[in-house]
């Protein structure tokens, strides 16, 4: 299990617990408590909290396209991304990261909290998504999924 997977599961359980749908069952609440402790660095054996194994390439939405960067720090509530193109604080974005080793792709809605030179602090801001990675390397977006029949006439907004 990678740090991305741990953060994904934590964010999913936390978001589900915050929503007005069915409450988390006992095993999910226990899992959430355990992940919270793990990500906050609280452990019975004094072990350090999990950390990223090095810079992780990511892509994120920017007005009119996509930006790219590298995760420098990843935690329970957000991450620090270093990029040549930073976003203004308050900007909402969608961040995509791929764990090629595990064959998983993660998408996290985020909000930029601060910037400092090429670094941005982003807080997780919504339900994340995880899907099998279908090749193309960690920096290529997957084709947009299609729901329903393919349109024969383009639709314009």
N, C-alpha and C positions, 0 to 999 in steps of 0.2 A: 504494500500500500504506500503510495507516494504522499507527500505533503499536500499536493493539489487535491488528491482524493479525500484526504482527511478534512481539508477546508471545505470542499464541495459538500461532503456529508454533513458537516457542522452547519453550514449555511442553509442547507435544505431542511434539516430538522428544526433549526431556529426559526426559519421563515414559516414552516408549517405550524409550529407552536404559537406564533404570533398571529396567524390568520384566524378568521372566525369560523373555520371549518371544524371537522371533528378533532377533538383533542388528541395529543400524542398518547399512545398506550404506554404501559409501564416500562416495557423493554426499550421503547424509543426515548422515553424520558431518561432512563438510566444511561443509554448510549449518548444522549446529548450532554448529560452531566460529565461523563467520562471524557468526551471530546473537548468539552470546555476546559476541564482540568488539564488535559494534555496540551492543548494549544496555549494555555496561559502559563505553562511551565510548572504546574503543580503535580508532583509525582511522589509516590511513597518511597521510591528508592533514590530520590535526589537527582535523577537523570535530567539532562537539559531538554527543553522542548524541541520538537522536530524543527528542522530548518531546511531550506532549499539547498540542493547539492551544487549550486553554482548559478550563474545567470541563466534565466529562462526566457527564451524569446517569446514575445507576445505581440498581438495586433489589437488595435482598438479603433472604434469608430471616431471620426472627426468630422466636422462640418464639410460636406462635399466629398468624403472618401474615407480612407483608412490611414492610420498611423501605426508605427511599429516601435518596439523598444524592448527592454529587458527588465525582468523583475529582479530587483535588488534585495527586497525583503518581503516576506509573505507571512501574514498572521491571521488570527481568527476573524478580525473585523475589517481587514483591508490589506493593501500592499503598496509598495513603493516601486514605481516604474521609472526607469531612466530612458529618455527618448530625445531625439533631436527636435521633435515637434511636441511641445507641451500644450495642454489645454488650460483654460482659465479656471480658477476655483469656482465651484458651483456647477460646472458643466457635467452633464450626465453622458455616460459613454457605455459601450458594451465591449468588454475585454475578452479576447479569445486566447487560450493557452493550450498547448498540446503536449501530452506526455507520450512521446513516441515509443519509449521503452515499454509502457503498459498498453499502448495502442488506444489511448483515450484522449478525447478532445473536450475541453471545458469552456463554458461561456458564462461570464459573470457580469451582471449589470453593476455599474459602479458610478460613483459621484466623486469628482476631483475635489479634495479638501484643501490642499495646499500645493504650491509649486516653489521650487528653489533651484534656479538654473535649469539644468536638464532633467531634474527629478520632479516627480509628481507623487503626492500621497493620494491614494484612492481608497474610499470606503466602499465596501460591498453594499449594494442598494437594490435588493430584489431577489427573486428566485433564480438560482443558477441552473445551468443545464449541462448534461454530460452525454456524450455519444461516442460510439466507436470511431476511432480515427481511420479514415479510408485512404491513407497515403497522401502523397504530394508534399511531404516534409512539414515541419512544424510552423512554417510561415505562409502556407497557402490556405485560403478559405475554401471550404467545401462548396459544391454547388448548392443553390437555394433549394430546399425541399419543395416539392409540388404536392398540393393537396387537391384531389379531384382531377377531372379531365383537363387535358392540355388545351389551352385557348387557341383558336384558329385566327382570331382577330386581336391585335394588340389592344390592351386597355391602358388608357392614359388618365392621369389624375389632373 
